[in-house]
């Protein structure tokens, strides 16, 4: 297991996972906690599995409220977390509005998906990156669907476009903050059985997310931006 220079032992590591009430985010929080990380997890709704996990965690898992699409609520979260030091900031939030051809997508739907999947994650990074320690990691959940090179099958035009936009915005972010000492990652977790991925997806999050955390821990302290799958392999842009 890799250690960055600012941590003396694993119990000191702290992560903030944005978008953790269900699906991949919920499993990610559980896996980090299982490995000894202290975790702050955000959710738009109270209660549920995340709250139960926090209650059972003995204080290692905290829950914060956040509507990521609201700049005001982002700023409020930043204030509440003042003085905290993060080794990992992981933004996991995306919506899917189905498989309409792009010419049939209503403008309001296009705006909603782009704002949630591309704009809001970058706003979140901008608001919270100051909490990440030198040598820490800033990561965003992307998708192979965001790869232009791999877009060779028909369908899901809007979702693919939103993830490609996310990737491009993350490239811009990485260029702007090239000298901040943070590891920057776009993660493709594979096609998982979640509310977003659907019941017919080939992967079980309980198997794919531990692999994702392996990648996060292995890459810790490495400079620059990488777009990686759960095996640590580079995904083509």
N, C-alpha and C positions, 0 to 999 in steps of 0.2 A: 504494500500500500504506500502511495507516495505521500510525502509531507512537504508542505511549503515552508519557507524559512521562518515565517512568523508564528508557526504553531509548534508547541513543544510536545503535545500529545493529542490524540484524536478527540478527546472529550472537550477540548477547547474550540472545536470547529463549529461555526454557526452558519446556518443557511436561512435565507428567506425565499419561500416558494410562493409566487403569485399565481393564483388560480388553482386551488388545491382541494376544492370541495368534493370532487368526484373524478372518475376516470384516471388518466395518467398522473395528474397532479396529486391525487390522493394516494396512489400507490408510491409515487416518488417520495412523498413526505414520510410514509411508513418505512421505506427502505433506508432513507437517510437516518432516521431515528434509530433503526435497528443497528446501524453501523456506528452509533455513538455520537452522531451530530446532534446539536441543539438546533431546533427548527422553529421558525416563525412561518406560519402558513396563512394565506389570506383566502377569504371566501366572500361571496356576495350575500350569502344567506346564513342565518344562524342555525345551530343545531346540527343534526345529521351525523354521518360517520366521522367526519373530521373532529367535531366537538367531542364525540365519544372517545376517539383516539387521544385527544388532548387530555381529557379527564383521567385517562388510564396511564398517562405517560410519566407521572411523577414530576411534572414540571419541565421535561425536556422538549415538549411540543406546546407552543403557544398559538392561539388563533387570533388573527386580526381581521377586521371588516374592511373590504375594499371593493368599490365599483371601479374597475380599471379604466373605463371609458370616461370617468369624471376627473378632470384636472384638479378640481377642488378637493375631492376625496383622496387623490394621490398626494396632494400637498399636506393634507391633514395626517396621513399615514407617515409621511416623511418627518413631520414634527413629532409624532408619537414615538418614532424610533430614533430620535436624536440621541447620539452618544453610543448607539449600538455599533458593533463592528462585525461585518459580514465577510466570511470567506467565500460564500457562494450566494449570488443573486440569480434566481432561475425564474423566468417568466414563462408561464404555461397557460395560454388562454387562446381559444379559437372557437369560432362558430361555423357551421355549415348550413346553407339554406337550400341544399338539394342540387339536382343535376339539370338545371335549365341551360339550354344553349345561351350564349352570352347575349344574343340579340333579343331574347325573351326575358332577360333579367330586368325587373323594374329598377329605376334609379335609386329609390329608397333602399332596396335590398343591396344593391351594389355598394352604396355608401355605408350601410350598416356593417357589411362583411369586411370591407376595406378598413373602416375605422376600428373595428374590433381586432382583426387579425394582423394588421400591419401598422397602423398609426399608434394605437394604444400601447402595444408592447414597447415601442421606442420612447413614447412619453414616459412610460414606467421606468425604463432604464435611465432616462435623463433625470427623473425625479429622485431616484434612489441610489444611483451609482456612487455618490459621495460617501455612502456607508460602507462600501467595499474596500477592504484593506489592500495595500500594495501586495501584489502577488495573488490576489483573489481572482475569482472567476465570475464573469457575467455571461449567462447562457439564456438562450431563447429556444423554445420548442418549435421547430420548423417541421418540414415534411419533405419526403422525396417528391411529393406533388408540386413542390416549389421549384424543382429543377427543370429549367427550360430544356436542357439537353435530353432529359429522360421523358419528356412529355410526348410520347409516341402512341398513346392510346386515347381514344375519344372520351370526352365526358368531363364533368365537374370543372367547367371553364372558370367560374368565379372563384371557387376555393383555390384552385391552382394559381390563379392570378394573384390572389391575396397573399399566398405563401411566397410567390416569386417577389412580390413587392416587399414583403417582410425581409427577405434575404437581401434585397438590394439596399433597403434602408439600414440594415445591420452592417452592410459593407461601408456605407457612408458614415455610420457611427464609428466603426472601427478605424476609419481613416482620420476622422476628426479627433479621436481620442487615442491615437496610435502610441502616444508616449505615457499613458497613465499607468502602465505596469500591470494591467489586468489581462488575464486570459479571456478570450472572447470566443464563444461557441454557438453555432447553430446546430441543433440536434434533430436528426431524423430518427424517430423511435421505431419506425416500421408501422405496418398496418395492424393495429391492435383492436381487440374486441372491447370497445367502449361505447358510450352513447354516441360519440362522434364517428368512430370507426365502424360501428354496426356489429350485429351478432355473428355475421359470417366471416369476419376478419380472421386471418390465419394465426395471429399472435395473441398470446395471453400476457397482459401487462405484468403479471407476477413473475414472468420469465424475462420479458424484454427490459423492464425498468431496472432490475439489478445490473444488467449489462450496460445500460445508460449510465448508471452511477459509477460503474467501473471506468467508463470513459471519462466522466467528470473528474474522478480522482486521479486517473493516469495523466490527464492533460494539465492538472493544476500547476500553475507557475510557468507554463509555456506561453510565450508572447504571441500576439497576432490573432487573426480570426480564422477559424476553421469551420467547415460545414461537414459534419461527421455523422455516420450512422451508428447504430448501437454496438457495432463491432469495432468502432474506432476507425473505420475506413472513410476516405474522403468521398463525399457525394458531389458529382459534377454540377457546376452552376447551371 
